[in-house]
Amino acid sequence: EKALIKRNLALQEFDSRDMLRLTDSNSSAVEQLKAVIEKRDADIESLRAELEKTNATLGKTEAELVDTQSQLKEAEKTIRERHQTIKEREDDIRGLQGEI
Protein backbone atom coordinates (compact mmCIF):
# COMPACT_ATOMS: atom_id res chain seq x y z
CA GLU A 1 0.00 0.00 0.00
CA LYS A 2 2.88 2.36 0.80
CA ALA A 3 4.37 1.64 -2.61
CA LEU A 4 1.03 2.48 -4.22
CA ILE A 5 0.83 5.74 -2.28
CA LYS A 6 4.39 6.63 -3.29
CA ARG A 7 3.56 5.81 -6.89
CA ASN A 8 0.43 7.97 -6.79
CA LEU A 9 2.37 10.83 -5.22
CA ALA A 10 5.07 10.51 -7.88
CA LEU A 11 2.39 10.56 -10.62
CA GLN A 12 0.74 13.61 -9.05
CA GLU A 13 4.11 15.37 -8.91
CA PHE A 14 4.75 14.42 -12.53
CA ASP A 15 1.27 15.72 -13.48
CA SER A 16 1.95 18.96 -11.59
CA ARG A 17 5.22 19.49 -13.44
CA ASP A 18 3.45 18.79 -16.76
CA MET A 19 0.75 21.29 -15.86
CA LEU A 20 3.37 23.91 -15.03
CA ARG A 21 5.11 23.28 -18.36
CA LEU A 22 1.79 23.58 -20.20
CA THR A 23 0.95 26.74 -18.30
CA ASP A 24 4.36 28.22 -19.16
CA SER A 25 3.93 27.17 -22.77
CA ASN A 26 0.46 28.70 -22.92
CA SER A 27 1.74 31.91 -21.34
CA SER A 28 4.45 32.10 -23.96
CA ALA A 29 1.92 31.53 -26.74
CA VAL A 30 -0.35 34.22 -25.29
CA GLU A 31 2.56 36.68 -25.18
CA GLN A 32 3.44 35.86 -28.79
CA LEU A 33 -0.18 36.38 -29.84
CA LYS A 34 -0.27 39.71 -27.99
CA ALA A 35 2.88 40.79 -29.85
CA VAL A 36 1.37 39.76 -33.18
CA ILE A 37 -1.85 41.65 -32.40
CA GLU A 38 0.08 44.76 -31.34
CA LYS A 39 2.10 44.66 -34.57
CA ARG A 40 -1.07 44.18 -36.61
CA ASP A 41 -2.71 47.12 -34.83
CA ALA A 42 0.35 49.27 -35.53
CA ASP A 43 0.27 48.20 -39.19
CA ILE A 44 -3.42 49.09 -39.40
CA GLU A 45 -2.76 52.54 -37.93
CA SER A 46 0.10 53.05 -40.36
CA LEU A 47 -2.11 52.05 -43.28
CA ARG A 48 -4.90 54.30 -42.01
CA ALA A 49 -2.50 57.27 -41.87
CA GLU A 50 -1.22 56.45 -45.35
CA LEU A 51 -4.80 56.23 -46.64
CA GLU A 52 -5.65 59.62 -45.13
CA LYS A 53 -2.54 61.11 -46.77
CA THR A 54 -3.49 59.51 -50.10
CA ASN A 55 -7.04 60.84 -49.79
CA ALA A 56 -5.72 64.34 -49.11
CA THR A 57 -3.43 64.10 -52.15
CA LEU A 58 -6.33 62.82 -54.22
CA GLY A 59 -8.49 65.74 -53.09
CA LYS A 60 -5.76 68.19 -54.06
CA THR A 61 -5.25 66.45 -57.41
CA GLU A 62 -9.00 66.54 -58.05
CA ALA A 63 -9.09 70.28 -57.33
CA GLU A 64 -6.14 70.80 -59.68
CA LEU A 65 -7.93 68.77 -62.36
CA VAL A 66 -11.07 70.90 -62.02
CA ASP A 67 -8.92 74.02 -62.33
CA THR A 68 -7.12 72.60 -65.37
CA GLN A 69 -10.44 71.70 -66.99
CA SER A 70 -11.65 75.25 -66.40
CA GLN A 71 -8.47 76.64 -67.97
CA LEU A 72 -8.88 74.26 -70.91
CA LYS A 73 -12.47 75.42 -71.50
CA GLU A 74 -11.28 79.02 -71.40
CA ALA A 75 -8.48 78.24 -73.85
CA GLU A 76 -10.94 76.49 -76.18
CA LYS A 77 -13.20 79.55 -76.04
CA THR A 78 -10.25 81.83 -76.86
CA ILE A 79 -9.24 79.58 -79.79
CA ARG A 80 -12.81 79.63 -81.19
CA GLU A 81 -12.91 83.42 -80.88
CA ARG A 82 -9.53 83.81 -82.61
CA HIS A 83 -10.56 81.36 -85.32
CA GLN A 84 -13.71 83.41 -85.89
CA THR A 85 -11.66 86.62 -86.03
CA ILE A 86 -9.29 85.03 -88.60
CA LYS A 87 -12.28 83.96 -90.74
CA GLU A 88 -13.70 87.47 -90.58
CA ARG A 89 -10.36 88.99 -91.59
CA GLU A 90 -10.01 86.49 -94.44
CA ASP A 91 -13.50 87.50 -95.61
CA ASP A 92 -12.50 91.17 -95.36
CA ILE A 93 -9.33 90.51 -97.37
CA ARG A 94 -11.32 88.67 -100.07
CA GLY A 95 -13.77 91.56 -100.18
CA LEU A 96 -10.95 94.06 -100.58
CA GLN A 97 -9.31 91.94 -103.27
CA GLY A 98 -12.63 91.85 -105.12
CA GLU A 99 -12.80 95.64 -104.99
CA ILE A 100 -9.27 95.98 -106.34
Biopython code that builds the backbone (N, CA, C, O; Angstrom):
import numpy as np
from Bio.PDB.StructureBuilder import StructureBuilder

atoms = [
    (1, "GLU", "N", (0.827, -1.200, 0.000)),
    (1, "GLU", "CA", (0.000, 0.000, 0.000)),
    (1, "GLU", "C", (0.867, 1.258, 0.000)),
    (1, "GLU", "O", (0.560, 2.236, -0.681)),
    (2, "LYS", "N", (1.965, 1.218, 0.781)),
    (2, "LYS", "CA", (2.878, 2.359, 0.802)),
    (2, "LYS", "C", (3.484, 2.592, -0.574)),
    (2, "LYS", "O", (3.659, 3.733, -0.999)),
    (3, "ALA", "N", (3.797, 1.517, -1.257)),
    (3, "ALA", "CA", (4.372, 1.643, -2.610)),
    (3, "ALA", "C", (3.353, 2.277, -3.551)),
    (3, "ALA", "O", (3.708, 3.089, -4.406)),
    (4, "LEU", "N", (2.095, 1.905, -3.389)),
    (4, "LEU", "CA", (1.031, 2.476, -4.218)),
    (4, "LEU", "C", (0.864, 3.959, -3.930)),
    (4, "LEU", "O", (0.671, 4.755, -4.849)),
    (5, "ILE", "N", (0.936, 4.331, -2.666)),
    (5, "ILE", "CA", (0.828, 5.740, -2.276)),
    (5, "ILE", "C", (2.002, 6.525, -2.853)),
    (5, "ILE", "O", (1.825, 7.620, -3.387)),
    (6, "LYS", "N", (3.206, 5.954, -2.740)),
    (6, "LYS", "CA", (4.391, 6.627, -3.294)),
    (6, "LYS", "C", (4.246, 6.787, -4.802)),
    (6, "LYS", "O", (4.571, 7.828, -5.372)),
    (7, "ARG", "N", (3.757, 5.744, -5.420)),
    (7, "ARG", "CA", (3.565, 5.808, -6.886)),
    (7, "ARG", "C", (2.552, 6.890, -7.257)),
    (7, "ARG", "O", (2.775, 7.661, -8.190)),
    (8, "ASN", "N", (1.450, 6.941, -6.529)),
    (8, "ASN", "CA", (0.431, 7.967, -6.789)),
    (8, "ASN", "C", (0.977, 9.368, -6.555)),
    (8, "ASN", "O", (0.693, 10.286, -7.325)),
    (9, "LEU", "N", (1.756, 9.533, -5.500)),
    (9, "LEU", "CA", (2.373, 10.834, -5.216)),
    (9, "LEU", "C", (3.340, 11.225, -6.331)),
    (9, "LEU", "O", (3.382, 12.380, -6.756)),
    (10, "ALA", "N", (4.116, 10.245, -6.798)),
    (10, "ALA", "CA", (5.068, 10.511, -7.884)),
    (10, "ALA", "C", (4.310, 10.909, -9.150)),
    (10, "ALA", "O", (4.725, 11.826, -9.859)),
    (11, "LEU", "N", (3.200, 10.222, -9.435)),
    (11, "LEU", "CA", (2.391, 10.562, -10.618)),
    (11, "LEU", "C", (1.788, 11.953, -10.475)),
    (11, "LEU", "O", (1.754, 12.720, -11.437)),
    (12, "GLN", "N", (1.312, 12.280, -9.278)),
    (12, "GLN", "CA", (0.739, 13.614, -9.048)),
    (12, "GLN", "C", (1.805, 14.687, -9.236)),
    (12, "GLN", "O", (1.540, 15.742, -9.813)),
    (13, "GLU", "N", (3.007, 14.414, -8.748)),
    (13, "GLU", "CA", (4.108, 15.369, -8.906)),
    (13, "GLU", "C", (4.444, 15.531, -10.388)),
    (13, "GLU", "O", (4.656, 16.640, -10.879)),
    (14, "PHE", "N", (4.488, 14.395, -11.086)),
    (14, "PHE", "CA", (4.749, 14.424, -12.527)),
    (14, "PHE", "C", (3.661, 15.233, -13.237)),
    (14, "PHE", "O", (3.966, 16.071, -14.086)),
    (15, "ASP", "N", (2.397, 14.986, -12.892)),
    (15, "ASP", "CA", (1.273, 15.725, -13.479)),
    (15, "ASP", "C", (1.389, 17.220, -13.176)),
    (15, "ASP", "O", (1.113, 18.052, -14.040)),
    (16, "SER", "N", (1.790, 17.553, -11.971)),
    (16, "SER", "CA", (1.953, 18.962, -11.590)),
    (16, "SER", "C", (3.031, 19.627, -12.431)),
    (16, "SER", "O", (2.855, 20.750, -12.903)),
    (17, "ARG", "N", (4.156, 18.924, -12.617)),
    (17, "ARG", "CA", (5.225, 19.492, -13.444)),
    (17, "ARG", "C", (4.758, 19.666, -14.891)),
    (17, "ARG", "O", (5.064, 20.670, -15.535)),
    (18, "ASP", "N", (4.007, 18.667, -15.397)),
    (18, "ASP", "CA", (3.454, 18.790, -16.759)),
    (18, "ASP", "C", (2.519, 19.986, -16.863)),
    (18, "ASP", "O", (2.551, 20.724, -17.848)),
    (19, "MET", "N", (1.692, 20.175, -15.851)),
    (19, "MET", "CA", (0.750, 21.287, -15.856)),
    (19, "MET", "C", (1.500, 22.629, -15.847)),
    (19, "MET", "O", (1.114, 23.573, -16.536)),
    (20, "LEU", "N", (2.570, 22.694, -15.059)),
    (20, "LEU", "CA", (3.368, 23.912, -15.032)),
    (20, "LEU", "C", (4.005, 24.179, -16.395)),
    (20, "LEU", "O", (4.028, 25.317, -16.862)),
    (21, "ARG", "N", (4.522, 23.122, -17.033)),
    (21, "ARG", "CA", (5.112, 23.283, -18.363)),
    (21, "ARG", "C", (4.061, 23.763, -19.361)),
    (21, "ARG", "O", (4.317, 24.656, -20.169)),
    (22, "LEU", "N", (2.876, 23.159, -19.293)),
    (22, "LEU", "CA", (1.792, 23.575, -20.197)),
    (22, "LEU", "C", (1.387, 25.024, -19.936)),
    (22, "LEU", "O", (1.152, 25.799, -20.863)),
    (23, "THR", "N", (1.311, 25.367, -18.660)),
    (23, "THR", "CA", (0.953, 26.743, -18.301)),
    (23, "THR", "C", (1.993, 27.717, -18.829)),
    (23, "THR", "O", (1.652, 28.758, -19.390)),
    (24, "ASP", "N", (3.282, 27.369, -18.646)),
    (24, "ASP", "CA", (4.361, 28.219, -19.163)),
    (24, "ASP", "C", (4.292, 28.318, -20.676)),
    (24, "ASP", "O", (4.475, 29.392, -21.250)),
    (25, "SER", "N", (4.027, 27.196, -21.310)),
    (25, "SER", "CA", (3.926, 27.166, -22.771)),
    (25, "SER", "C", (2.759, 28.023, -23.245)),
    (25, "SER", "O", (2.881, 28.778, -24.209)),
    (26, "ASN", "N", (1.634, 27.899, -22.561)),
    (26, "ASN", "CA", (0.459, 28.704, -22.920)),
    (26, "ASN", "C", (0.727, 30.190, -22.698)),
    (26, "ASN", "O", (0.324, 31.027, -23.506)),
    (27, "SER", "N", (1.400, 30.510, -21.611)),
    (27, "SER", "CA", (1.735, 31.913, -21.336)),
    (27, "SER", "C", (2.613, 32.480, -22.441)),
    (27, "SER", "O", (2.429, 33.612, -22.887)),
    (28, "SER", "N", (3.565, 31.673, -22.870)),
    (28, "SER", "CA", (4.450, 32.101, -23.957)),
    (28, "SER", "C", (3.657, 32.321, -25.244)),
    (28, "SER", "O", (3.869, 33.303, -25.955)),
    (29, "ALA", "N", (2.750, 31.402, -25.532)),
    (29, "ALA", "CA", (1.923, 31.528, -26.740)),
    (29, "ALA", "C", (1.045, 32.765, -26.652)),
    (29, "ALA", "O", (0.875, 33.472, -27.645)),
    (30, "VAL", "N", (0.489, 33.035, -25.484)),
    (30, "VAL", "CA", (-0.345, 34.224, -25.292)),
    (30, "VAL", "C", (0.480, 35.490, -25.523)),
    (30, "VAL", "O", (0.017, 36.424, -26.177)),
    (31, "GLU", "N", (1.697, 35.519, -24.988)),
    (31, "GLU", "CA", (2.563, 36.683, -25.185)),
    (31, "GLU", "C", (2.905, 36.872, -26.668)),
    (31, "GLU", "O", (2.940, 37.998, -27.165)),
    (32, "GLN", "N", (3.154, 35.771, -27.362)),
    (32, "GLN", "CA", (3.443, 35.856, -28.788)),
    (32, "GLN", "C", (2.230, 36.391, -29.553)),
    (32, "GLN", "O", (2.368, 37.229, -30.444)),
    (33, "LEU", "N", (1.046, 35.899, -29.195)),
    (33, "LEU", "CA", (-0.178, 36.384, -29.842)),
    (33, "LEU", "C", (-0.398, 37.871, -29.564)),
    (33, "LEU", "O", (-0.799, 38.621, -30.454)),
    (34, "LYS", "N", (-0.135, 38.293, -28.328)),
    (34, "LYS", "CA", (-0.266, 39.713, -27.990)),
    (34, "LYS", "C", (0.673, 40.553, -28.853)),
    (34, "LYS", "O", (0.293, 41.615, -29.346)),
    (35, "ALA", "N", (1.907, 40.067, -29.030)),
    (35, "ALA", "CA", (2.884, 40.794, -29.848)),
    (35, "ALA", "C", (2.415, 40.869, -31.295)),
    (35, "ALA", "O", (2.546, 41.908, -31.941)),
    (36, "VAL", "N", (1.867, 39.766, -31.803)),
    (36, "VAL", "CA", (1.368, 39.756, -33.184)),
    (36, "VAL", "C", (0.203, 40.739, -33.326)),
    (36, "VAL", "O", (0.127, 41.478, -34.307)),
    (37, "ILE", "N", (-0.695, 40.743, -32.355)),
    (37, "ILE", "CA", (-1.851, 41.650, -32.402)),
    (37, "ILE", "C", (-1.391, 43.106, -32.322)),
    (37, "ILE", "O", (-1.903, 43.958, -33.048)),
    (38, "GLU", "N", (-0.438, 43.391, -31.454)),
    (38, "GLU", "CA", (0.076, 44.756, -31.344)),
    (38, "GLU", "C", (0.717, 45.218, -32.653)),
    (38, "GLU", "O", (0.530, 46.358, -33.077)),
    (39, "LYS", "N", (1.475, 44.319, -33.289)),
    (39, "LYS", "CA", (2.101, 44.660, -34.573)),
    (39, "LYS", "C", (1.028, 44.895, -35.631)),
    (39, "LYS", "O", (1.113, 45.841, -36.415)),
    (40, "ARG", "N", (0.028, 44.035, -35.646)),
    (40, "ARG", "CA", (-1.068, 44.182, -36.609)),
    (40, "ARG", "C", (-1.798, 45.514, -36.396)),
    (40, "ARG", "O", (-2.123, 46.214, -37.355)),
    (41, "ASP", "N", (-2.050, 45.850, -35.136)),
    (41, "ASP", "CA", (-2.707, 47.122, -34.826)),
    (41, "ASP", "C", (-1.858, 48.301, -35.285)),
    (41, "ASP", "O", (-2.382, 49.281, -35.814)),
    (42, "ALA", "N", (-0.550, 48.203, -35.080)),
    (42, "ALA", "CA", (0.351, 49.265, -35.531)),
    (42, "ALA", "C", (0.342, 49.366, -37.057)),
    (42, "ALA", "O", (0.342, 50.463, -37.616)),
    (43, "ASP", "N", (0.335, 48.207, -37.725)),
    (43, "ASP", "CA", (0.272, 48.197, -39.192)),
    (43, "ASP", "C", (-1.027, 48.829, -39.685)),
    (43, "ASP", "O", (-1.027, 49.581, -40.660)),
    (44, "ILE", "N", (-2.123, 48.525, -39.013)),
    (44, "ILE", "CA", (-3.423, 49.093, -39.395)),
    (44, "ILE", "C", (-3.390, 50.612, -39.240)),
    (44, "ILE", "O", (-3.859, 51.337, -40.117)),
    (45, "GLU", "N", (-2.846, 51.087, -38.143)),
    (45, "GLU", "CA", (-2.758, 52.537, -37.928)),
    (45, "GLU", "C", (-1.883, 53.190, -38.991)),
    (45, "GLU", "O", (-2.199, 54.270, -39.491)),
    (46, "SER", "N", (-0.787, 52.530, -39.328)),
    (46, "SER", "CA", (0.102, 53.053, -40.363)),
    (46, "SER", "C", (-0.623, 53.124, -41.702)),
    (46, "SER", "O", (-0.523, 54.118, -42.421)),
    (47, "LEU", "N", (-1.349, 52.066, -42.028)),
    (47, "LEU", "CA", (-2.109, 52.052, -43.284)),
    (47, "LEU", "C", (-3.215, 53.100, -43.274)),
    (47, "LEU", "O", (-3.492, 53.723, -44.299)),
    (48, "ARG", "N", (-3.848, 53.296, -42.120)),
    (48, "ARG", "CA", (-4.901, 54.303, -42.007)),
    (48, "ARG", "C", (-4.318, 55.705, -42.248)),
    (48, "ARG", "O", (-4.920, 56.523, -42.943)),
    (49, "ALA", "N", (-3.149, 55.968, -41.670)),
    (49, "ALA", "CA", (-2.497, 57.266, -41.867)),
    (49, "ALA", "C", (-2.107, 57.447, -43.337)),
    (49, "ALA", "O", (-2.270, 58.529, -43.903)),
    (50, "GLU", "N", (-1.596, 56.389, -43.940)),
    (50, "GLU", "CA", (-1.220, 56.448, -45.350)),
    (50, "GLU", "C", (-2.443, 56.687, -46.236)),
    (50, "GLU", "O", (-2.378, 57.435, -47.211)),
    (51, "LEU", "N", (-3.552, 56.046, -45.887)),
    (51, "LEU", "CA", (-4.799, 56.228, -46.642)),
    (51, "LEU", "C", (-5.301, 57.670, -46.521)),
    (51, "LEU", "O", (-5.747, 58.258, -47.506)),
    (52, "GLU", "N", (-5.227, 58.230, -45.326)),
    (52, "GLU", "CA", (-5.645, 59.615, -45.130)),
    (52, "GLU", "C", (-4.767, 60.557, -45.956)),
    (52, "GLU", "O", (-5.265, 61.506, -46.562)),
    (53, "LYS", "N", (-3.471, 60.290, -45.976)),
    (53, "LYS", "CA", (-2.544, 61.109, -46.769)),
    (53, "LYS", "C", (-2.874, 60.982, -48.258)),
    (53, "LYS", "O", (-2.887, 61.974, -48.987)),
    (54, "THR", "N", (-3.140, 59.745, -48.700)),
    (54, "THR", "CA", (-3.492, 59.509, -50.103)),
    (54, "THR", "C", (-4.797, 60.215, -50.456)),
    (54, "THR", "O", (-4.919, 60.803, -51.530)),
    (55, "ASN", "N", (-5.770, 60.156, -49.550)),
    (55, "ASN", "CA", (-7.043, 60.840, -49.793)),
    (55, "ASN", "C", (-6.856, 62.349, -49.889)),
    (55, "ASN", "O", (-7.496, 63.002, -50.714)),
    (56, "ALA", "N", (-5.988, 62.904, -49.056)),
    (56, "ALA", "CA", (-5.716, 64.338, -49.114)),
    (56, "ALA", "C", (-5.056, 64.698, -50.446)),
    (56, "ALA", "O", (-5.408, 65.695, -51.076)),
    (57, "THR", "N", (-4.100, 63.876, -50.860)),
    (57, "THR", "CA", (-3.433, 64.100, -52.146)),
    (57, "THR", "C", (-4.438, 63.986, -53.288)),
    (57, "THR", "O", (-4.417, 64.778, -54.229)),
    (58, "LEU", "N", (-5.306, 63.002, -53.194)),
    (58, "LEU", "CA", (-6.334, 62.822, -54.217)),
    (58, "LEU", "C", (-7.265, 64.029, -54.281)),
    (58, "LEU", "O", (-7.630, 64.478, -55.367)),
    (59, "GLY", "N", (-7.644, 64.550, -53.128)),
    (59, "GLY", "CA", (-8.491, 65.740, -53.094)),
    (59, "GLY", "C", (-7.805, 66.928, -53.749)),
    (59, "GLY", "O", (-8.428, 67.680, -54.498)),
    (60, "LYS", "N", (-6.527, 67.092, -53.465)),
    (60, "LYS", "CA", (-5.759, 68.187, -54.059)),
    (60, "LYS", "C", (-5.659, 67.992, -55.573)),
    (60, "LYS", "O", (-5.841, 68.935, -56.344)),
    (61, "THR", "N", (-5.368, 66.760, -55.984)),
    (61, "THR", "CA", (-5.252, 66.451, -57.408)),
    (61, "THR", "C", (-6.588, 66.687, -58.112)),
    (61, "THR", "O", (-6.616, 67.192, -59.235)),
    (62, "GLU", "N", (-7.673, 66.330, -57.470)),
    (62, "GLU", "CA", (-8.997, 66.539, -58.046)),
    (62, "GLU", "C", (-9.276, 68.035, -58.227)),
    (62, "GLU", "O", (-9.812, 68.454, -59.253)),
    (63, "ALA", "N", (-8.911, 68.828, -57.230)),
    (63, "ALA", "CA", (-9.093, 70.278, -57.332)),
    (63, "ALA", "C", (-8.240, 70.845, -58.469)),
    (63, "ALA", "O", (-8.693, 71.710, -59.218)),
    (64, "GLU", "N", (-7.010, 70.354, -58.592)),
    (64, "GLU", "CA", (-6.140, 70.801, -59.681)),
    (64, "GLU", "C", (-6.726, 70.407, -61.036)),
    (64, "GLU", "O", (-6.640, 71.173, -61.996)),
    (65, "LEU", "N", (-7.313, 69.230, -61.115)),
    (65, "LEU", "CA", (-7.933, 68.771, -62.357)),
    (65, "LEU", "C", (-9.115, 69.662, -62.732)),
    (65, "LEU", "O", (-9.268, 70.036, -63.895)),
    (66, "VAL", "N", (-9.941, 70.000, -61.759)),
    (66, "VAL", "CA", (-11.075, 70.895, -62.021)),
    (66, "VAL", "C", (-10.563, 72.240, -62.519)),
    (66, "VAL", "O", (-11.123, 72.810, -63.456)),
    (67, "ASP", "N", (-9.499, 72.752, -61.898)),
    (67, "ASP", "CA", (-8.918, 74.024, -62.330)),
    (67, "ASP", "C", (-8.365, 73.912, -63.748)),
    (67, "ASP", "O", (-8.562, 74.808, -64.568)),
    (68, "THR", "N", (-7.679, 72.820, -64.031)),
    (68, "THR", "CA", (-7.119, 72.603, -65.370)),
    (68, "THR", "C", (-8.226, 72.499, -66.409)),
    (68, "THR", "O", (-8.099, 73.040, -67.507)),
    (69, "GLN", "N", (-9.312, 71.809, -66.069)),
    (69, "GLN", "CA", (-10.442, 71.701, -66.992)),
    (69, "GLN", "C", (-11.046, 73.075, -67.266)),
    (69, "GLN", "O", (-11.426, 73.376, -68.397)),
    (70, "SER", "N", (-11.131, 73.895, -66.242)),
    (70, "SER", "CA", (-11.649, 75.252, -66.403)),
    (70, "SER", "C", (-10.730, 76.062, -67.325)),
    (70, "SER", "O", (-11.202, 76.783, -68.204)),
    (71, "GLN", "N", (-9.426, 75.937, -67.118)),
    (71, "GLN", "CA", (-8.468, 76.637, -67.969)),
    (71, "GLN", "C", (-8.558, 76.139, -69.408)),
    (71, "GLN", "O", (-8.458, 76.926, -70.349)),
    (72, "LEU", "N", (-8.746, 74.846, -69.576)),
    (72, "LEU", "CA", (-8.876, 74.264, -70.911)),
    (72, "LEU", "C", (-10.119, 74.801, -71.614)),
    (72, "LEU", "O", (-10.059, 75.146, -72.794)),
    (73, "LYS", "N", (-11.236, 74.875, -70.909)),
    (73, "LYS", "CA", (-12.467, 75.424, -71.497)),
    (73, "LYS", "C", (-12.257, 76.879, -71.917)),
    (73, "LYS", "O", (-12.715, 77.308, -72.977)),
    (74, "GLU", "N", (-11.561, 77.621, -71.072)),
    (74, "GLU", "CA", (-11.282, 79.024, -71.398)),
    (74, "GLU", "C", (-10.380, 79.117, -72.623)),
    (74, "GLU", "O", (-10.592, 79.966, -73.488)),
    (75, "ALA", "N", (-9.387, 78.257, -72.699)),
    (75, "ALA", "CA", (-8.479, 78.244, -73.855)),
    (75, "ALA", "C", (-9.240, 77.862, -75.123)),
    (75, "ALA", "O", (-9.016, 78.453, -76.180)),
    (76, "GLU", "N", (-10.138, 76.879, -75.027)),
    (76, "GLU", "CA", (-10.944, 76.490, -76.184)),
    (76, "GLU", "C", (-11.817, 77.650, -76.658)),
    (76, "GLU", "O", (-11.982, 77.870, -77.858)),
    (77, "LYS", "N", (-12.368, 78.382, -75.706)),
    (77, "LYS", "CA", (-13.201, 79.545, -76.045)),
    (77, "LYS", "C", (-12.351, 80.598, -76.771)),
    (77, "LYS", "O", (-12.768, 81.163, -77.782)),
    (78, "THR", "N", (-11.160, 80.845, -76.236)),
    (78, "THR", "CA", (-10.255, 81.835, -76.865)),
    (78, "THR", "C", (-9.879, 81.383, -78.278)),
    (78, "THR", "O", (-9.842, 82.203, -79.195)),
    (79, "ILE", "N", (-9.601, 80.095, -78.463)),
    (79, "ILE", "CA", (-9.243, 79.575, -79.788)),
    (79, "ILE", "C", (-10.402, 79.761, -80.757)),
    (79, "ILE", "O", (-10.192, 80.182, -81.895)),
    (80, "ARG", "N", (-11.632, 79.450, -80.321)),
    (80, "ARG", "CA", (-12.806, 79.632, -81.191)),
    (80, "ARG", "C", (-12.968, 81.103, -81.582)),
    (80, "ARG", "O", (-13.251, 81.423, -82.737)),
    (81, "GLU", "N", (-12.784, 81.990, -80.602)),
    (81, "GLU", "CA", (-12.906, 83.422, -80.878)),
    (81, "GLU", "C", (-11.838, 83.874, -81.882)),
    (81, "GLU", "O", (-12.139, 84.616, -82.817)),
    (82, "ARG", "N", (-10.613, 83.433, -81.689)),
    (82, "ARG", "CA", (-9.533, 83.814, -82.607)),
    (82, "ARG", "C", (-9.762, 83.223, -83.995)),
    (82, "ARG", "O", (-9.502, 83.876, -85.006)),
    (83, "HIS", "N", (-10.251, 81.983, -84.037)),
    (83, "HIS", "CA", (-10.556, 81.356, -85.320)),
    (83, "HIS", "C", (-11.642, 82.169, -86.052)),
    (83, "HIS", "O", (-11.563, 82.391, -87.260)),
    (84, "GLN", "N", (-12.635, 82.595, -85.299)),
    (84, "GLN", "CA", (-13.706, 83.405, -85.892)),
    (84, "GLN", "C", (-13.141, 84.742, -86.394)),
    (84, "GLN", "O", (-13.505, 85.203, -87.476)),
    (85, "THR", "N", (-12.269, 85.348, -85.621)),
    (85, "THR", "CA", (-11.655, 86.620, -86.032)),
    (85, "THR", "C", (-10.850, 86.421, -87.314)),
    (85, "THR", "O", (-10.916, 87.245, -88.226)),
    (86, "ILE", "N", (-10.085, 85.319, -87.385)),
    (86, "ILE", "CA", (-9.292, 85.026, -88.597)),
    (86, "ILE", "C", (-10.215, 84.860, -89.794)),
    (86, "ILE", "O", (-9.925, 85.383, -90.870)),
    (87, "LYS", "N", (-11.322, 84.140, -89.629)),
    (87, "LYS", "CA", (-12.276, 83.961, -90.738)),
    (87, "LYS", "C", (-12.823, 85.311, -91.202)),
    (87, "LYS", "O", (-12.933, 85.582, -92.398)),
    (88, "GLU", "N", (-13.159, 86.146, -90.223)),
    (88, "GLU", "CA", (-13.705, 87.468, -90.577)),
    (88, "GLU", "C", (-12.660, 88.292, -91.326)),
    (88, "GLU", "O", (-12.998, 88.980, -92.289)),
    (89, "ARG", "N", (-11.420, 88.236, -90.910)),
    (89, "ARG", "CA", (-10.363, 88.989, -91.590)),
    (89, "ARG", "C", (-10.118, 88.435, -92.990)),
    (89, "ARG", "O", (-9.900, 89.188, -93.939)),
    (90, "GLU", "N", (-10.158, 87.085, -93.106)),
    (90, "GLU", "CA", (-10.007, 86.494, -94.437)),
    (90, "GLU", "C", (-11.131, 86.964, -95.359)),
    (90, "GLU", "O", (-10.901, 87.276, -96.527)),
    (91, "ASP", "N", (-12.362, 87.011, -94.813)),
    (91, "ASP", "CA", (-13.502, 87.496, -95.608)),
    (91, "ASP", "C", (-13.286, 88.963, -96.001)),
    (91, "ASP", "O", (-13.575, 89.356, -97.131)),
    (92, "ASP", "N", (-12.777, 89.765, -95.061)),
    (92, "ASP", "CA", (-12.499, 91.172, -95.357)),
    (92, "ASP", "C", (-11.453, 91.299, -96.470)),
    (92, "ASP", "O", (-11.592, 92.109, -97.387)),
    (93, "ILE", "N", (-10.398, 90.474, -96.364)),
    (93, "ILE", "CA", (-9.326, 90.508, -97.374)),
    (93, "ILE", "C", (-9.892, 90.112, -98.739)),
    (93, "ILE", "O", (-9.577, 90.754, -99.741)),
    (94, "ARG", "N", (-10.716, 89.076, -98.795)),
    (94, "ARG", "CA", (-11.324, 88.671, -100.071)),
    (94, "ARG", "C", (-12.197, 89.795, -100.630)),
    (94, "ARG", "O", (-12.205, 90.068, -101.830)),
    (95, "GLY", "N", (-12.925, 90.431, -99.727)),
    (95, "GLY", "CA", (-13.775, 91.556, -100.183)),
    (95, "GLY", "C", (-12.945, 92.688, -100.748)),
    (95, "GLY", "O", (-13.304, 93.283, -101.764)),
    (96, "LEU", "N", (-11.825, 92.989, -100.088)),
    (96, "LEU", "CA", (-10.951, 94.063, -100.576)),
    (96, "LEU", "C", (-10.303, 93.660, -101.895)),
    (96, "LEU", "O", (-10.159, 94.486, -102.797)),
    (97, "GLN", "N", (-9.914, 92.402, -102.008)),
    (97, "GLN", "CA", (-9.312, 91.941, -103.266)),
    (97, "GLN", "C", (-10.321, 92.031, -104.412)),
    (97, "GLN", "O", (-9.959, 92.341, -105.546)),
    (98, "GLY", "N", (-11.591, 91.755, -104.101)),
    (98, "GLY", "CA", (-12.626, 91.847, -105.120)),
    (98, "GLY", "C", (-12.838, 93.284, -105.567)),
    (98, "GLY", "O", (-13.183, 93.527, -106.723)),
    (99, "GLU", "N", (-12.636, 94.239, -104.666)),
    (99, "GLU", "CA", (-12.799, 95.645, -104.994)),
    (99, "GLU", "C", (-11.635, 96.140, -105.842)),
    (99, "GLU", "O", (-11.791, 97.035, -106.673)),
    (100, "ILE", "N", (-10.458, 95.540, -105.618)),
    (100, "ILE", "CA", (-9.271, 95.978, -106.345)),
    (100, "ILE", "C", (-9.314, 95.377, -107.687)),
    (100, "ILE", "O", (-8.411, 95.603, -108.492)),
]
sb = StructureBuilder()
sb.init_structure("model")
sb.init_model(0)
sb.init_chain("A")
sb.init_seg("    ")
for serial, (resi, resn, name, xyz) in enumerate(atoms, 1):
    if name == "N":
        sb.init_residue(resn, " ", resi, " ")
    sb.init_atom(name, np.array(xyz, "f"), 0.0, 1.0, " ", f" {name:<3s}", serial, name[0])
structure = sb.get_structure()
